[in-house]
Amino acid sequence: MNLKKITALALGAVMAVSMAVPTFAADEVETVTDGKLTVATSPDFAPYEFYSIDKDGNPSLAGFDMDLAKYIADKMGLELEVIPMDFDGVLSELSQKNVDLGMAGLSPDPAREDAMDFSDIYYEGGQSFVTVKDKADKFKTLEDANNADYSIGAQTGSIQLTLANENAPDADIVSLPKVTDLITELLTGKMDGAFIETAVAESYKENYPDLEIVCDVPYEATGSSIGVAKGNEALLKAVNEAIKSAKEDGSLDKFVADATELAAGQTYEGTLDDNGAVPETDAE
């Protein structure tokens, strides 16, 4: 896996810079690399994480997960290092303790508890079933997706894939590595519907008005958590205290608002090429 590391300095162009006073001295919390907080993310999940494209066409990692990551690192007095990758890679790297945190709109799924610890919920989200306007009449209810004639998608390794299999077991379930892949398949008519996190679905709908959010998908574990390397109790405590602080001082609300606004502009969702640029085939 080609892992491109992005330091906090590279994030600063589009992210609110936290001036938080460190809560923990860096030597009180053990991390993968001394003096750094290493975070794995999947930048295809706006407004959580994505690339914002400036007027010159330069991509900068953005999203409220990334703002929160910077806030947490500042609280701990650590340098932030972000490693973008596909979503299933986030789960794998975290389970192998190659990174300290996984921040990718993670749902605190009990099935993942052997691979990671979960922080407190930092964002209350939901799950949605999405299609395109021309096919919306086919899906009056979620039960209509459970049809062998339909191709239904979800992101590889995600809770949405589990929800797809639970709610549409008779359909042709297609697992793709990026949410952008799902959107492309929907818009080109190759896929009939997809299970996508609600805030992410709403963000894509802003940029692709032909998308239609049909209905909510029931799911007990609502909200998003940060995945923490298993057994690192000091780190988990520090993350939870930072989340609490970000909620109380209003920073988290600002991160969400800023990311939502950026996500409505020019963006790229996916990993960059070896030169740190948007791949030519994906450039607008």
C-alpha positions in Angstrom: 0.0 0.0 0.0 1.4 3.4 -1.0 0.9 5.6 2.1 1.4 9.3 1.6 2.0 11.1 4.8 0.7 14.6 5.2 1.9 16.8 8.1 -0.1 19.3 9.9 1.6 22.1 8.0 0.1 20.7 4.7 -3.3 20.8 6.2 -3.2 24.4 7.4 -4.3 26.0 4.1 -7.9 24.9 4.5 -8.3 24.0 8.1 -9.0 26.0 11.1 -5.9 26.1 13.2 -6.5 25.2 16.8 -4.7 27.3 19.5 -5.6 24.8 22.2 -3.2 24.6 25.1 -1.8 21.1 25.4 -3.8 19.0 27.9 -1.2 16.2 28.1 2.5 16.4 27.7 3.7 14.4 24.7 5.6 12.0 26.8 2.5 11.0 28.8 0.9 9.3 25.9 2.6 6.6 23.9 2.2 6.9 20.1 3.5 5.1 17.1 6.1 7.8 16.5 7.5 9.9 19.3 6.2 13.5 19.2 3.6 12.7 16.5 0.0 11.7 16.3 -0.4 9.5 13.3 -3.9 9.4 11.8 -5.2 7.2 9.0 -8.1 8.5 6.9 -10.0 7.8 3.7 -10.4 11.1 1.9 -13.5 10.2 -0.1 -16.1 11.0 2.6 -17.1 14.6 2.5 -17.7 16.5 4.7 -15.7 14.3 7.0 -12.6 14.1 4.9 -11.9 15.1 1.3 -9.6 17.3 -0.8 -10.6 20.9 -1.3 -9.3 22.3 -4.6 -8.2 26.0 -4.7 -8.5 28.4 -7.6 -5.1 27.2 -8.9 -6.2 23.6 -8.9 -4.1 22.6 -5.9 -5.7 20.0 -3.5 -5.6 20.4 0.3 -6.8 17.8 2.7 -10.0 19.1 4.4 -13.0 18.0 6.4 -14.2 18.2 10.0 -12.5 14.9 10.9 -9.2 16.5 9.8 -9.9 19.7 11.8 -10.7 17.6 14.8 -7.5 15.6 14.3 -5.5 18.8 14.4 -7.4 19.9 17.5 -6.7 16.6 19.3 -3.0 16.7 18.3 -2.7 20.3 19.6 -4.4 19.3 22.9 -1.8 16.6 23.3 1.2 18.8 22.2 1.9 16.5 19.3 2.6 17.1 15.6 -0.2 15.8 13.4 0.7 13.3 10.6 -2.2 12.1 8.4 -1.9 9.1 6.1 -4.7 9.0 3.4 -5.7 5.5 2.1 -8.8 3.5 1.1 -11.3 2.9 3.9 -10.5 -0.8 4.4 -6.9 0.2 4.7 -7.8 2.5 7.6 -9.3 -0.5 9.4 -6.3 -2.7 8.6 -3.6 -0.2 9.6 -5.4 0.6 12.8 -5.9 -3.1 13.7 -2.1 -3.7 13.2 -1.3 -0.6 15.3 0.6 1.0 12.5 -1.2 4.2 13.2 -2.6 5.8 16.4 -6.0 6.8 15.2 -8.4 6.0 12.4 -10.7 9.0 11.5 -13.0 8.2 8.6 -16.5 8.7 9.8 -16.2 5.4 11.7 -19.3 3.9 13.2 -18.7 2.2 16.6 -19.6 -1.2 15.3 -19.3 -3.9 18.0 -17.9 -6.2 15.3 -14.8 -4.0 15.2 -14.1 -4.0 18.9 -11.4 -6.7 18.6 -9.5 -4.6 16.2 -9.7 -1.2 17.9 -11.1 0.9 20.7 -13.7 3.5 20.1 -13.8 7.1 21.4 -16.9 8.7 22.6 -19.3 9.7 19.8 -18.3 13.1 18.4 -20.9 13.5 15.6 -24.5 12.3 15.5 -25.1 11.1 12.0 -27.4 8.5 10.3 -27.6 6.1 7.4 -29.4 6.6 4.2 -30.4 4.7 1.0 -29.6 6.7 -2.1 -30.5 6.4 -5.8 -31.0 8.8 -8.7 -34.2 10.8 -9.4 -35.2 8.6 -12.4 -35.2 5.5 -10.2 -36.7 7.0 -7.0 -40.2 5.7 -7.8 -38.8 2.2 -7.6 -37.9 2.6 -4.0 -41.0 3.7 -2.1 -39.6 2.0 1.0 -36.3 0.5 2.0 -37.8 -3.0 1.5 -38.1 -2.3 -2.2 -34.3 -2.5 -2.4 -34.4 -6.2 -1.5 -34.9 -7.3 -5.1 -32.8 -9.7 -7.2 -33.2 -7.4 -10.2 -31.4 -4.5 -8.5 -27.7 -3.8 -8.1 -27.1 -2.2 -4.7 -23.8 -0.8 -3.5 -21.9 0.1 -0.4 -18.3 1.0 0.5 -15.9 -1.9 1.1 -15.3 -2.7 4.8 -18.0 -0.2 5.9 -21.0 -0.5 8.2 -23.0 0.5 5.1 -22.0 -2.8 3.5 -23.3 -4.7 6.5 -26.5 -2.7 6.3 -26.8 -3.5 2.6 -26.5 -7.2 3.3 -29.0 -7.0 6.1 -31.6 -5.0 4.3 -31.3 -6.2 0.8 -30.0 -9.8 0.9 -31.7 -10.8 -2.3 -30.2 -7.9 -4.3 -26.9 -8.0 -6.2 -24.7 -6.4 -3.5 -21.7 -4.6 -5.0 -18.8 -3.6 -2.7 -16.6 -0.8 -4.0 -13.5 0.8 -2.3 -14.6 4.5 -2.5 -17.9 6.3 -2.1 -17.0 8.2 -5.3 -17.1 4.9 -7.1 -20.6 4.3 -5.8 -21.7 7.8 -6.9 -20.2 7.2 -10.4 -22.0 3.9 -10.7 -25.3 5.4 -9.7 -25.0 8.4 -12.0 -24.1 6.2 -15.0 -27.0 3.8 -14.4 -24.8 0.8 -13.6 -26.1 0.7 -10.0 -29.7 1.1 -8.8 -29.1 2.2 -5.2 -26.5 2.5 -2.5 -26.2 2.7 1.3 -24.3 5.8 2.3 -23.8 7.7 5.5 -26.4 10.6 5.6 -24.1 13.6 6.0 -21.9 12.2 3.1 -25.0 11.5 1.0 -26.2 15.1 1.5 -22.8 16.5 0.6 -22.7 14.5 -2.7 -26.3 15.6 -3.5 -25.2 19.2 -3.3 -22.7 18.6 -6.1 -24.8 16.0 -8.0 -28.5 17.2 -7.9 -29.6 14.0 -9.8 -29.0 12.0 -6.6 -32.0 11.3 -4.5 -31.9 10.4 -0.8 -34.8 8.0 -0.6 -35.1 7.1 3.1 -33.3 6.7 6.4 -31.8 3.3 7.2 -32.3 2.0 10.8 -29.1 1.4 12.7 -28.7 1.2 16.4 -25.1 2.5 16.7 -25.8 6.0 15.4 -23.0 8.5 15.3 -19.3 8.5 14.5 -16.4 7.7 16.7 -12.6 7.8 16.4 -10.9 4.4 16.2 -8.0 4.2 18.7 -5.2 1.7 18.6 -6.4 -1.2 20.8 -5.3 -1.1 24.4 -3.8 2.4 24.4 -5.9 3.6 27.4 -3.9 6.8 27.9 -4.4 7.8 24.2 -8.1 6.9 24.4 -8.5 9.1 27.5 -6.8 12.0 25.8 -8.9 11.7 22.7 -12.1 11.6 24.7 -11.1 14.7 26.7 -10.3 16.5 23.5 -13.6 15.6 22.0 -15.4 16.9 25.1 -13.4 20.1 24.9 -14.1 20.6 21.2 -17.9 20.2 21.9 -17.9 22.5 24.9 -15.9 25.4 23.3 -17.8 25.3 20.1 -14.9 24.2 17.9 -16.6 21.1 16.7 -19.7 22.9 15.5 -17.4 25.3 13.6 -15.4 22.4 12.1 -18.6 20.9 10.8 -19.9 24.2 9.4 -16.6 25.0 7.7 -16.3 21.5 6.2 -19.8 21.5 4.9 -19.2 24.9 3.1 -15.9 23.7 1.6 -17.5 20.4 0.4 -20.0 22.4 -1.6 -17.2 23.9 -3.6 -14.6 22.3 -5.9 -13.4 19.0 -4.4 -11.7 15.8 -5.1 -12.5 12.6 -3.2 -9.9 9.8 -3.3 -6.2 9.4 -2.9 -3.7 11.6 -4.8 -1.1 10.3 -7.2 2.6 9.8 -6.4 3.2 13.5 -7.1 0.6 14.6 -4.6 -1.8 15.8 -7.4 -5.3 14.8 -8.4 -4.9 11.9 -10.9 -5.4 13.2 -14.5 -8.3 10.9 -15.2 -10.2 12.4 -12.2 -9.3 16.1 -12.7 -12.1 18.3 -13.9 
